[in-house]
Amino acid sequence: MSLKLAYLVTHPIQYQAPLLRRVAAVPGLEFKAFFGSDFSARAFVDPDFGRAIKWDVPLLEGYASEVLGQWGSPLGTNEIPTVWRPFSTGLAKKLRAGKFDVLWIHGYNRASHWVAAMTAKAMGIKVLMRDESTDISAERSPIKQIAKQLFFNGIDKFVDRWLTIGSLNADYYRGFHIAPHKLVSVPYAVDNAYFQSNIAALAPQRDLLRASLGLEPGRPIILFAAKLIDRKQPLPLLGAFAELVHDDDARKPYLIYAGDGPLRGALEKTIAVSGLGASAKVLGFKSQAELAALYDLCDIFVLPSEREAWGLVVNEAMNAGRAIVCSDRIGCAPDLVVPGVNGHIYPFGNDTALTAAFRDCLTDPERLEAMGKASLAQINAWSFDQDIEGLCRALREVTGVEIRPKETEAKETLAKETLAKETLAKETQP
């Protein structure tokens, strides 16, 4: 017996596309994604980056998908989704015509998604919900907490299983009295195979990249890859780093910023006036492929943000086998960073603790290398394989139909080969 699974999300997301291809390859599962908008599949303006963005990975290939209608004007290239937009239309008709058994919704903070969950339940369709929220992902007043509890009391009636992305996300749902049996782990992962293969291919060019950036051999590199906005804390990071520049025990590291945003000018000016220009560099926005080369080049990846629901850049850097230093406001930290083993977690806002974390990693090259190896081992156990297993478990629990994810290898290989051929054909078209 097969199952028909529909997926609803506001727009195509670069991190999700490879996972959706994996889901589509599961035997006994008929899968289709429905998008509220396809704006991200084209070039669009990100207000934080302040520039046009076009992803260098395919977002709509390898699985069936359809863009739903919308009330009001469609999302433009300079807009991002809000609680009211996109407000999708026509999903009920699609679910009925497709005879879907299960609807998987990504994001509970969209009005059209609330309607979708209620509509699906009224049609006898099981509902799975996945979201990124944690207790540290946003500031919430007591009044907001009460409103949130009332919200969960209502929406939980229409959700059969909550797919949790990590331990903090699961704790968040428990805090709002979601029954433990309704929580199923579908961890936030990236395409480990993609990153590891790309990084391995780029490794022989490491010295050339270092030379092109004007970085001396032998000096360790700390990498920051994020938007240059206040929440990501690029300026406080520079202050913590400044304490290490002339530290012989720390081997005089470099700090590389890969990212763009409204703080870029202030950051570059601070670097110049503080005399750190020889040790700190701002590279600007980098594509996913370019970031892979920087992950391979660096020795430590740092994410000092004030808050992150997860922080998938940490997953990416761990695929390069690199030590991780992040604040205790990063959602992935409890699951992916083991202090003293593959990096450090420091109290947010404590620049002294951040400097100390860097110094502890940098003073012993062999220990730093061991941390990197520990990161790689950790991330290999946090992958799309676990996502597929969790999703299949949730489907089995809500429908009683057994779906076996471990039989997907042949289909997955075929899907990758097909995607590679399609990509090559497009690239070679005149």
C-alpha positions in Angstrom: 0.0 0.0 0.0 1.3 3.5 -0.8 0.7 6.8 0.8 0.1 10.2 -0.8 1.9 13.0 1.0 1.3 16.7 0.3 3.7 19.4 1.6 2.9 23.0 2.2 5.4 25.8 2.6 5.5 29.6 1.8 8.1 29.3 -0.9 11.0 27.1 -2.1 13.8 27.1 0.4 17.4 26.2 -0.6 18.0 24.0 2.4 14.8 22.1 1.9 15.1 21.3 -1.8 17.5 18.3 -1.4 15.4 16.9 1.4 12.3 17.1 -0.7 14.1 15.2 -3.4 14.9 12.5 -0.9 11.3 12.4 0.3 10.1 12.0 -3.3 12.4 9.0 -3.7 11.0 7.0 -0.8 9.3 3.8 -2.1 5.6 3.6 -1.5 5.3 7.4 -1.0 3.7 9.7 -3.6 4.9 13.2 -2.8 4.0 16.7 -4.0 5.0 20.1 -2.7 2.7 23.1 -2.8 4.2 26.6 -2.5 2.5 29.8 -1.6 4.9 31.6 -3.9 7.9 30.8 -6.1 9.6 34.2 -5.6 12.8 32.6 -4.1 13.2 30.4 -7.2 14.0 33.6 -9.1 16.4 36.4 -8.3 15.0 38.5 -5.4 16.1 41.3 -3.2 17.0 40.3 0.4 16.5 43.4 2.6 19.2 42.3 5.1 21.8 41.6 2.4 20.6 44.7 0.5 21.2 43.1 -2.8 19.6 40.7 -5.3 20.0 37.0 -4.5 19.8 34.0 -6.8 20.6 30.6 -5.4 23.2 28.5 -7.1 21.4 25.3 -6.3 18.3 23.9 -8.0 15.2 24.5 -5.9 12.4 23.0 -7.9 14.0 19.9 -9.5 13.7 16.3 -8.6 10.2 16.3 -7.1 6.6 17.3 -8.1 5.5 20.7 -7.1 2.9 23.4 -7.8 2.5 27.1 -6.9 -0.9 27.9 -5.4 -3.0 30.9 -6.1 -2.9 33.9 -3.8 -5.3 36.4 -2.4 -4.1 39.9 -3.2 -1.0 40.7 -5.3 1.7 38.0 -5.5 4.9 38.5 -3.5 7.3 40.7 -5.3 11.0 40.4 -5.7 11.6 42.9 -2.8 9.2 41.3 -0.3 9.4 38.5 2.2 6.6 36.4 3.6 4.6 37.7 6.6 1.9 36.1 8.7 -0.7 37.2 6.1 1.3 36.8 3.0 1.3 34.7 0.9 -2.3 33.8 1.7 -2.7 30.7 -0.5 -5.9 29.6 -2.3 -7.0 26.5 -3.9 -5.2 23.9 -1.7 -8.4 22.2 -0.6 -9.3 21.5 -4.2 -5.8 20.1 -4.8 -5.9 17.9 -1.8 -9.3 16.5 -2.7 -8.4 15.9 -6.4 -5.1 14.3 -5.4 -6.7 12.1 -2.8 -3.9 12.9 -0.3 -3.6 10.9 2.9 -1.3 13.3 4.8 -0.6 17.1 4.7 2.8 18.1 6.0 3.0 21.9 6.8 6.2 23.8 7.4 5.5 26.8 9.6 2.7 27.3 12.0 2.9 31.2 11.9 1.0 31.7 8.7 -2.7 32.4 8.5 -3.1 30.3 5.4 -1.4 27.4 7.1 -3.9 27.5 10.0 -6.7 27.3 7.4 -4.9 24.5 5.6 -4.6 22.4 8.8 -8.3 22.9 9.7 -9.3 22.2 6.1 -7.3 19.0 6.0 -8.7 17.7 9.2 -12.2 18.4 8.1 -11.4 16.3 5.0 -10.1 13.4 7.1 -6.5 14.1 6.1 -3.8 13.6 8.7 -1.7 16.7 9.5 2.0 17.0 10.4 3.5 20.3 11.5 7.1 21.4 11.5 8.5 24.7 12.7 11.8 26.2 14.0 10.6 28.0 17.1 12.4 27.7 20.4 12.4 29.5 23.7 15.5 31.5 22.6 14.4 32.2 19.0 12.5 35.4 20.0 11.7 37.6 22.9 8.3 36.9 24.4 6.6 39.0 27.1 4.3 37.2 29.7 1.3 38.4 27.7 2.7 36.9 24.5 3.4 33.7 26.3 -0.3 33.5 27.4 -1.4 34.3 23.9 0.9 31.6 22.6 -0.5 29.0 24.9 -4.0 29.8 23.8 -2.8 29.5 20.2 -1.3 26.1 20.8 -4.4 24.9 22.7 -6.3 25.6 19.5 -4.0 24.6 16.7 -2.9 21.3 18.4 -6.5 20.0 17.8 -5.8 20.0 14.1 -2.2 18.5 14.2 -1.6 14.8 14.5 2.2 15.0 14.9 4.7 17.8 15.5 8.0 17.2 13.7 10.8 18.5 16.0 14.0 20.0 14.5 16.1 19.6 17.7 16.0 19.3 21.5 15.2 23.0 22.1 12.4 22.9 19.6 11.0 19.8 21.3 11.3 21.5 24.7 9.4 24.5 23.3 6.4 22.3 22.4 6.5 20.5 25.7 6.4 23.9 27.4 3.1 24.6 25.7 1.7 21.3 26.8 1.9 19.4 23.5 1.6 15.7 24.4 5.0 13.9 24.3 3.7 11.1 22.1 2.9 13.7 19.4 6.5 14.8 19.0 8.6 13.1 16.4 12.3 14.0 15.7 12.9 15.2 12.1 16.2 17.1 12.8 17.3 20.2 11.0 19.9 18.9 8.6 21.7 20.0 5.4 22.7 17.9 2.4 25.8 16.4 4.1 26.8 14.5 1.0 26.7 17.6 -1.2 28.8 19.6 1.2 31.3 16.9 1.9 31.8 16.1 -1.8 32.2 19.8 -2.7 34.6 20.4 0.1 36.7 17.4 -0.8 36.8 18.6 -4.4 37.9 22.1 -3.3 40.6 21.0 -0.8 43.4 20.9 -3.5 42.7 24.6 -4.2 43.0 25.6 -0.5 46.5 27.1 -0.8 45.5 29.0 -3.9 42.5 30.5 -2.2 44.5 31.4 0.9 47.1 33.2 -1.3 44.3 35.0 -3.3 43.0 36.4 -0.1 46.4 37.5 1.0 46.6 35.2 4.0 50.0 34.1 5.3 50.6 30.3 5.5 50.5 28.8 9.0 48.2 31.3 10.7 44.8 29.8 11.7 41.6 31.2 10.2 38.3 32.0 12.0 35.3 32.3 9.7 32.0 34.2 10.3 29.4 33.5 7.6 26.1 35.4 8.1 24.3 38.6 7.3 26.0 41.7 8.6 23.2 42.8 10.9 23.0 43.6 14.6 21.4 40.3 15.6 24.4 38.4 14.1 26.8 40.5 16.2 29.7 41.1 13.7 31.1 44.1 15.5 31.3 42.6 19.0 33.0 39.6 17.4 35.6 41.9 16.0 36.3 43.3 19.5 36.7 39.8 21.0 39.0 38.8 18.1 41.2 41.9 18.6 42.5 40.4 21.9 44.1 37.5 19.9 45.7 39.4 17.1 49.1 39.6 18.8 48.8 36.5 20.9 51.6 34.1 20.0 50.0 31.3 21.9 46.9 31.7 19.8 49.1 31.7 16.7 48.0 35.2 15.5 44.7 34.1 13.7 42.8 35.8 10.9 39.1 36.6 11.0 37.2 36.4 7.8 33.7 37.8 7.3 31.6 36.2 4.5 28.4 38.2 4.3 26.8 41.5 3.5 24.3 43.8 5.0 23.7 47.2 6.5 26.6 46.9 9.0 29.2 46.3 6.4 30.3 49.9 6.1 30.6 50.3 9.9 32.5 47.0 10.2 35.0 47.9 7.5 35.6 51.3 9.0 36.1 49.8 12.5 38.6 47.3 11.0 40.5 50.2 9.3 40.7 52.6 12.3 41.6 49.9 14.8 44.6 48.8 12.7 43.2 45.2 12.2 43.2 45.4 8.4 46.0 42.9 8.1 44.2 40.3 10.2 40.4 40.9 9.6 38.8 40.9 6.1 35.2 41.4 4.8 34.6 39.4 1.7 30.9 40.2 1.0 28.1 37.9 0.0 29.2 34.4 -0.9 27.1 31.7 -2.7 26.7 28.3 -1.2 29.4 26.9 -3.5 31.8 29.7 -2.5 31.1 29.2 1.2 32.1 25.5 0.8 35.6 26.6 -0.1 35.7 29.0 2.9 34.6 26.2 5.2 37.4 24.1 3.9 39.9 27.0 4.4 39.0 27.9 7.9 40.0 26.3 11.2 37.2 27.6 13.4 33.6 28.6 12.5 32.0 31.1 14.7 28.3 32.1 15.1 28.0 34.8 17.8 24.3 35.7 17.2 21.9 37.2 19.7 19.4 34.6 18.7 19.1 31.9 16.0 16.2 29.4 15.8 18.7 26.9 14.5 21.8 28.1 12.5 22.2 25.8 9.5 25.6 27.4 8.7 26.9 25.4 11.7 25.8 22.1 10.0 27.6 23.2 6.9 30.9 24.1 8.6 30.8 20.8 10.5 30.7 19.0 7.2 34.1 20.5 6.5 35.4 19.0 9.8 35.8 22.3 11.6 35.7 23.3 15.3 32.6 25.4 16.2 32.4 28.4 18.6 28.9 29.8 19.1 26.8 31.7 21.6 24.3 30.0 23.9 21.5 31.7 21.9 22.0 29.4 18.9 19.3 26.7 18.6 21.5 24.0 17.2 24.2 24.3 20.0 22.8 21.8 22.4 22.5 19.1 19.7 25.6 19.8 17.6 28.3 21.4 19.8 29.9 19.4 22.6 32.0 21.9 24.7 35.6 20.9 24.8 35.0 18.1 22.2 34.2 19.8 18.9 34.2 23.5 20.0 32.7 25.8 22.7 29.4 27.4 23.6 29.9 30.7 25.4 27.4 33.0 27.2 26.0 35.5 24.7 27.4 39.0 25.2 30.4 37.8 27.2 33.2 38.9 24.9 35.8 37.7 27.4 34.4 34.2 27.3 34.3 34.4 23.5 38.0 35.3 23.4 38.8 32.5 25.8 36.9 30.0 23.7 39.0 31.0 20.6 42.2 30.8 22.6 41.4 27.4 24.0 40.8 26.1 20.4 43.8 27.8 18.9 46.7 27.1 21.3 47.0 23.4 20.5 46.9 22.6 16.8 46.5 18.9 17.4 43.5 19.5 19.7 42.0 21.8 17.2 42.3 19.1 14.5 40.7 16.6 16.8 37.8 19.0 17.4 37.3 19.2 13.7 37.2 15.4 13.3 34.7 15.3 16.2 32.5 17.8 14.3 32.5 15.7 11.2 31.5 12.5 13.2 28.8 14.5 15.0 27.2 15.8 11.8 27.4 12.5 10.0 24.8 11.3 12.6 22.6 14.4 12.0 21.5 14.0 8.4 18.7 13.6 5.9 18.8 9.8 6.8 17.5 10.7 10.3 14.9 13.1 8.6 13.5 10.4 6.4 13.4 7.9 9.3 11.5 10.4 11.5 9.1 11.4 8.7 8.3 7.7 8.0 7.8 7.1 11.7 5.3 9.9 11.9 3.5 8.7 8.8 3.3 5.2 10.2 2.0 6.4 13.5 -0.8 8.5 12.0 -1.9 6.2 9.2 -0.8 2.7 10.2 1.0 2.3 6.8 4.6 1.0 7.0 7.0 3.0 4.9 10.6 1.7 4.8 13.2 4.5 4.3 16.2 2.2 4.1 15.0 0.9 0.7 15.5 4.3 -0.9 19.1 4.0 -2.1 18.4 2.9 -5.6 15.8 5.6 -6.1 18.0 8.2 -4.5 20.9 7.4 -6.8 18.6 7.5 -9.8 17.2 10.9 -8.7 20.7 12.3 -8.3 21.8 11.0 -11.7 18.7 12.4 -13.4 19.2 15.8 -11.7 22.9 15.8 -12.8 21.9 15.0 -16.4 19.2 17.7 -16.4 21.7 20.3 -15.0 24.4 19.3 -17.5 21.9 19.5 -20.4 20.9 23.0 -19.3 24.5 24.2 -19.0 25.4 22.9 -22.4 22.4 24.4 -24.2 23.4 27.1 -26.7 
